[in-house]
Amino acid sequence: MVSDRVNEFLRGDFSRSKYVQQARELVPVLRERAREQWKHPMVFKETIADLQACGFFQMLQPRRWGGGETTPIESFEVACVLGEGDPSVAWVLGVVGIHAYHLAFFDDRAQQEVWGQDTSTLISSPYAPGTAKRVDGGFVLNGRWAFSSGGDHCAWTFLGANVEGEENTRVATSASMAQYTFLLPRSDYEIVPNWNVHGLRATGSNDVIVKDAFVPTHRTLMWGQ
């Protein structure tokens, strides 16, 4: 089991990690694509396909959903290795990949909605706090969120928000980030292509706009639950 190799990983020995080995084999490919990749504000679809074929996005995903249930140490090493080929690719993997771990804490209905038909479905973010309103059966979300890395390749997104009238709760005041995380399908938000930078250009970290999106309770999670 992967957990049996934690001590090896802590010592920097990833020789038995198939994921790390695959990442090293992919580095020359990423380097070859890097010059052309820099001209585009999103990671190439063929590169995303390569990452999917290696199971990198599913490293922290539950086994019941086809994931590897590996350790964060191993996933971090994979991202570091890929960064030798293209930092933008490593960034997108690191950001998007961690969301499979987060979804595993959500209600099973939410997991079914995302992975029920396709276990390779990806989720973007950001968690920066916006504002939500509590209504019957869930919440209504409005606002604009910045830096949604890799969002063009994702069918769902996580968005952070505080709930109107509940800003003084213990969780809201003690947390350094949004009180809740909201899970929305691609049909409920708009990606604004405004990522025009030099460094990490291919991460496609665009803005996300949400207008009056209803989010049922089972697709929300409070930090600390």
Contacts in CASP RR format, 6 or more apart in sequence:
PFRMAT RR
TARGET T0000
AUTHOR 0000-0000-0000
METHOD contacts of the structure
MODEL  1
MVSDRVNEFLRGDFSRSKYVQQARELVPVLRERAREQWKHPMVFKETIAD
LQACGFFQMLQPRRWGGGETTPIESFEVACVLGEGDPSVAWVLGVVGIHA
YHLAFFDDRAQQEVWGQDTSTLISSPYAPGTAKRVDGGFVLNGRWAFSSG
GDHCAWTFLGANVEGEENTRVATSASMAQYTFLLPRSDYEIVPNWNVHGL
RATGSNDVIVKDAFVPTHRTLMWGQ
2 68 0 8 1.000
2 69 0 8 1.000
2 70 0 8 1.000
2 71 0 8 1.000
2 74 0 8 1.000
3 71 0 8 1.000
5 16 0 8 1.000
5 17 0 8 1.000
5 74 0 8 1.000
6 71 0 8 1.000
6 73 0 8 1.000
8 14 0 8 1.000
8 15 0 8 1.000
8 16 0 8 1.000
9 17 0 8 1.000
9 71 0 8 1.000
9 73 0 8 1.000
9 74 0 8 1.000
9 77 0 8 1.000
10 73 0 8 1.000
12 77 0 8 1.000
14 20 0 8 1.000
14 74 0 8 1.000
14 77 0 8 1.000
17 74 0 8 1.000
17 77 0 8 1.000
19 54 0 8 1.000
19 55 0 8 1.000
19 56 0 8 1.000
19 59 0 8 1.000
19 70 0 8 1.000
19 74 0 8 1.000
19 75 0 8 1.000
19 78 0 8 1.000
20 74 0 8 1.000
20 77 0 8 1.000
20 78 0 8 1.000
20 81 0 8 1.000
22 54 0 8 1.000
22 56 0 8 1.000
23 54 0 8 1.000
23 56 0 8 1.000
23 77 0 8 1.000
23 78 0 8 1.000
23 81 0 8 1.000
23 82 0 8 1.000
24 81 0 8 1.000
26 50 0 8 1.000
26 54 0 8 1.000
26 82 0 8 1.000
27 81 0 8 1.000
27 82 0 8 1.000
27 83 0 8 1.000
27 84 0 8 1.000
27 85 0 8 1.000
28 85 0 8 1.000
29 50 0 8 1.000
30 37 0 8 1.000
30 47 0 8 1.000
30 82 0 8 1.000
30 83 0 8 1.000
30 85 0 8 1.000
30 86 0 8 1.000
30 89 0 8 1.000
31 85 0 8 1.000
31 86 0 8 1.000
33 44 0 8 1.000
33 47 0 8 1.000
33 86 0 8 1.000
34 85 0 8 1.000
34 86 0 8 1.000
37 43 0 8 1.000
37 44 0 8 1.000
37 47 0 8 1.000
37 86 0 8 1.000
37 88 0 8 1.000
37 89 0 8 1.000
37 202 0 8 1.000
38 201 0 8 1.000
38 202 0 8 1.000
40 201 0 8 1.000
40 202 0 8 1.000
41 193 0 8 1.000
41 195 0 8 1.000
41 196 0 8 1.000
41 201 0 8 1.000
41 202 0 8 1.000
41 204 0 8 1.000
41 206 0 8 1.000
42 150 0 8 1.000
42 152 0 8 1.000
42 153 0 8 1.000
42 202 0 8 1.000
42 203 0 8 1.000
42 204 0 8 1.000
43 88 0 8 1.000
43 89 0 8 1.000
43 92 0 8 1.000
43 150 0 8 1.000
43 153 0 8 1.000
43 202 0 8 1.000
43 203 0 8 1.000
43 204 0 8 1.000
44 202 0 8 1.000
45 153 0 8 1.000
47 86 0 8 1.000
47 89 0 8 1.000
48 153 0 8 1.000
51 57 0 8 1.000
51 89 0 8 1.000
51 93 0 8 1.000
52 120 0 8 1.000
55 67 0 8 1.000
55 68 0 8 1.000
56 75 0 8 1.000
56 78 0 8 1.000
56 82 0 8 1.000
56 93 0 8 1.000
56 97 0 8 1.000
57 93 0 8 1.000
57 96 0 8 1.000
57 97 0 8 1.000
57 100 0 8 1.000
57 120 0 8 1.000
57 122 0 8 1.000
58 65 0 8 1.000
58 66 0 8 1.000
58 67 0 8 1.000
58 68 0 8 1.000
58 100 0 8 1.000
58 119 0 8 1.000
58 120 0 8 1.000
59 67 0 8 1.000
59 68 0 8 1.000
59 70 0 8 1.000
59 74 0 8 1.000
59 75 0 8 1.000
59 78 0 8 1.000
59 97 0 8 1.000
59 100 0 8 1.000
60 67 0 8 1.000
60 68 0 8 1.000
60 69 0 8 1.000
60 70 0 8 1.000
60 72 0 8 1.000
60 75 0 8 1.000
60 97 0 8 1.000
60 98 0 8 1.000
60 100 0 8 1.000
60 101 0 8 1.000
61 67 0 8 1.000
61 68 0 8 1.000
61 69 0 8 1.000
61 100 0 8 1.000
61 101 0 8 1.000
61 104 0 8 1.000
61 115 0 8 1.000
61 119 0 8 1.000
62 69 0 8 1.000
62 100 0 8 1.000
62 104 0 8 1.000
63 69 0 8 1.000
65 100 0 8 1.000
65 104 0 8 1.000
65 111 0 8 1.000
65 115 0 8 1.000
65 116 0 8 1.000
65 119 0 8 1.000
66 119 0 8 1.000
67 100 0 8 1.000
67 119 0 8 1.000
75 94 0 8 1.000
75 97 0 8 1.000
75 98 0 8 1.000
78 93 0 8 1.000
79 90 0 8 1.000
79 91 0 8 1.000
79 93 0 8 1.000
79 94 0 8 1.000
80 90 0 8 1.000
82 89 0 8 1.000
82 90 0 8 1.000
82 93 0 8 1.000
83 89 0 8 1.000
83 90 0 8 1.000
86 202 0 8 1.000
87 200 0 8 1.000
88 199 0 8 1.000
88 200 0 8 1.000
88 201 0 8 1.000
88 202 0 8 1.000
88 203 0 8 1.000
89 202 0 8 1.000
91 149 0 8 1.000
91 200 0 8 1.000
91 203 0 8 1.000
92 149 0 8 1.000
92 150 0 8 1.000
92 153 0 8 1.000
92 202 0 8 1.000
92 203 0 8 1.000
92 204 0 8 1.000
95 124 0 8 1.000
95 125 0 8 1.000
95 149 0 8 1.000
95 150 0 8 1.000
95 203 0 8 1.000
96 122 0 8 1.000
96 123 0 8 1.000
96 124 0 8 1.000
96 149 0 8 1.000
96 150 0 8 1.000
96 151 0 8 1.000
96 153 0 8 1.000
96 154 0 8 1.000
97 122 0 8 1.000
99 122 0 8 1.000
99 123 0 8 1.000
99 124 0 8 1.000
99 125 0 8 1.000
99 158 0 8 1.000
100 123 0 8 1.000
102 123 0 8 1.000
102 158 0 8 1.000
102 181 0 8 1.000
102 221 0 8 1.000
103 110 0 8 1.000
103 111 0 8 1.000
103 114 0 8 1.000
103 115 0 8 1.000
103 123 0 8 1.000
103 183 0 8 1.000
104 111 0 8 1.000
105 221 0 8 1.000
105 225 0 8 1.000
106 183 0 8 1.000
106 218 0 8 1.000
106 219 0 8 1.000
106 221 0 8 1.000
107 218 0 8 1.000
107 219 0 8 1.000
109 218 0 8 1.000
109 219 0 8 1.000
110 183 0 8 1.000
110 218 0 8 1.000
110 219 0 8 1.000
113 185 0 8 1.000
113 219 0 8 1.000
114 121 0 8 1.000
114 123 0 8 1.000
114 155 0 8 1.000
114 156 0 8 1.000
114 183 0 8 1.000
115 121 0 8 1.000
121 155 0 8 1.000
121 156 0 8 1.000
122 153 0 8 1.000
122 154 0 8 1.000
122 155 0 8 1.000
122 156 0 8 1.000
123 154 0 8 1.000
123 155 0 8 1.000
123 156 0 8 1.000
123 157 0 8 1.000
123 158 0 8 1.000
123 183 0 8 1.000
124 148 0 8 1.000
124 149 0 8 1.000
124 150 0 8 1.000
124 151 0 8 1.000
124 153 0 8 1.000
124 154 0 8 1.000
124 156 0 8 1.000
124 157 0 8 1.000
124 158 0 8 1.000
124 208 0 8 1.000
125 148 0 8 1.000
125 149 0 8 1.000
125 157 0 8 1.000
125 158 0 8 1.000
125 159 0 8 1.000
126 145 0 8 1.000
126 146 0 8 1.000
126 147 0 8 1.000
126 148 0 8 1.000
126 149 0 8 1.000
126 158 0 8 1.000
126 159 0 8 1.000
126 160 0 8 1.000
126 208 0 8 1.000
127 158 0 8 1.000
127 159 0 8 1.000
127 160 0 8 1.000
127 177 0 8 1.000
127 178 0 8 1.000
127 181 0 8 1.000
128 145 0 8 1.000
128 146 0 8 1.000
128 147 0 8 1.000
128 160 0 8 1.000
128 177 0 8 1.000
128 178 0 8 1.000
129 160 0 8 1.000
129 161 0 8 1.000
129 162 0 8 1.000
129 177 0 8 1.000
129 178 0 8 1.000
129 179 0 8 1.000
130 143 0 8 1.000
130 145 0 8 1.000
130 159 0 8 1.000
130 160 0 8 1.000
130 161 0 8 1.000
130 162 0 8 1.000
130 178 0 8 1.000
131 141 0 8 1.000
131 142 0 8 1.000
131 143 0 8 1.000
131 161 0 8 1.000
131 162 0 8 1.000
131 163 0 8 1.000
131 164 0 8 1.000
132 139 0 8 1.000
132 140 0 8 1.000
132 141 0 8 1.000
132 142 0 8 1.000
132 161 0 8 1.000
132 162 0 8 1.000
132 163 0 8 1.000
132 164 0 8 1.000
132 180 0 8 1.000
132 182 0 8 1.000
132 215 0 8 1.000
133 139 0 8 1.000
133 140 0 8 1.000
133 141 0 8 1.000
133 142 0 8 1.000
133 163 0 8 1.000
133 164 0 8 1.000
134 163 0 8 1.000
134 164 0 8 1.000
134 166 0 8 1.000
135 214 0 8 1.000
137 216 0 8 1.000
137 217 0 8 1.000
138 214 0 8 1.000
138 215 0 8 1.000
138 216 0 8 1.000
138 217 0 8 1.000
138 220 0 8 1.000
139 161 0 8 1.000
139 163 0 8 1.000
139 180 0 8 1.000
139 182 0 8 1.000
139 214 0 8 1.000
139 215 0 8 1.000
139 217 0 8 1.000
139 220 0 8 1.000
140 212 0 8 1.000
140 213 0 8 1.000
140 214 0 8 1.000
140 215 0 8 1.000
141 159 0 8 1.000
141 161 0 8 1.000
141 182 0 8 1.000
141 184 0 8 1.000
141 210 0 8 1.000
141 212 0 8 1.000
141 213 0 8 1.000
141 214 0 8 1.000
141 215 0 8 1.000
142 210 0 8 1.000
142 211 0 8 1.000
142 212 0 8 1.000
142 213 0 8 1.000
143 209 0 8 1.000
143 210 0 8 1.000
143 211 0 8 1.000
144 192 0 8 1.000
144 207 0 8 1.000
144 208 0 8 1.000
144 209 0 8 1.000
144 210 0 8 1.000
145 159 0 8 1.000
145 160 0 8 1.000
145 207 0 8 1.000
145 208 0 8 1.000
145 209 0 8 1.000
145 210 0 8 1.000
146 205 0 8 1.000
146 207 0 8 1.000
146 208 0 8 1.000
147 205 0 8 1.000
147 207 0 8 1.000
148 157 0 8 1.000
148 191 0 8 1.000
148 204 0 8 1.000
148 205 0 8 1.000
148 206 0 8 1.000
148 207 0 8 1.000
148 208 0 8 1.000
149 203 0 8 1.000
149 204 0 8 1.000
149 205 0 8 1.000
150 203 0 8 1.000
150 204 0 8 1.000
150 205 0 8 1.000
151 157 0 8 1.000
151 191 0 8 1.000
151 204 0 8 1.000
151 206 0 8 1.000
152 191 0 8 1.000
152 204 0 8 1.000
152 206 0 8 1.000
154 186 0 8 1.000
155 185 0 8 1.000
155 186 0 8 1.000
156 183 0 8 1.000
156 184 0 8 1.000
156 185 0 8 1.000
156 186 0 8 1.000
157 183 0 8 1.000
157 184 0 8 1.000
157 186 0 8 1.000
157 189 0 8 1.000
157 208 0 8 1.000
158 181 0 8 1.000
158 182 0 8 1.000
158 183 0 8 1.000
159 181 0 8 1.000
159 182 0 8 1.000
159 184 0 8 1.000
159 189 0 8 1.000
159 208 0 8 1.000
159 210 0 8 1.000
160 177 0 8 1.000
160 178 0 8 1.000
160 180 0 8 1.000
160 181 0 8 1.000
160 182 0 8 1.000
161 178 0 8 1.000
161 179 0 8 1.000
161 180 0 8 1.000
161 182 0 8 1.000
162 172 0 8 1.000
162 178 0 8 1.000
162 179 0 8 1.000
162 180 0 8 1.000
163 179 0 8 1.000
163 180 0 8 1.000
166 172 0 8 1.000
166 179 0 8 1.000
167 173 0 8 1.000
167 179 0 8 1.000
169 179 0 8 1.000
171 179 0 8 1.000
171 222 0 8 1.000
171 223 0 8 1.000
171 224 0 8 1.000
172 179 0 8 1.000
175 223 0 8 1.000
175 224 0 8 1.000
177 223 0 8 1.000
178 223 0 8 1.000
179 222 0 8 1.000
179 223 0 8 1.000
180 220 0 8 1.000
180 221 0 8 1.000
180 222 0 8 1.000
180 223 0 8 1.000
181 220 0 8 1.000
181 221 0 8 1.000
181 222 0 8 1.000
181 223 0 8 1.000
182 215 0 8 1.000
182 219 0 8 1.000
182 220 0 8 1.000
183 215 0 8 1.000
183 219 0 8 1.000
183 220 0 8 1.000
183 221 0 8 1.000
184 210 0 8 1.000
184 213 0 8 1.000
184 215 0 8 1.000
184 219 0 8 1.000
188 210 0 8 1.000
188 213 0 8 1.000
188 215 0 8 1.000
189 208 0 8 1.000
189 209 0 8 1.000
189 210 0 8 1.000
189 213 0 8 1.000
190 208 0 8 1.000
190 209 0 8 1.000
190 210 0 8 1.000
190 211 0 8 1.000
191 206 0 8 1.000
191 207 0 8 1.000
191 208 0 8 1.000
192 206 0 8 1.000
192 207 0 8 1.000
192 208 0 8 1.000
192 209 0 8 1.000
193 206 0 8 1.000
194 206 0 8 1.000
194 207 0 8 1.000
195 201 0 8 1.000
195 203 0 8 1.000
195 204 0 8 1.000
195 205 0 8 1.000
195 206 0 8 1.000
END
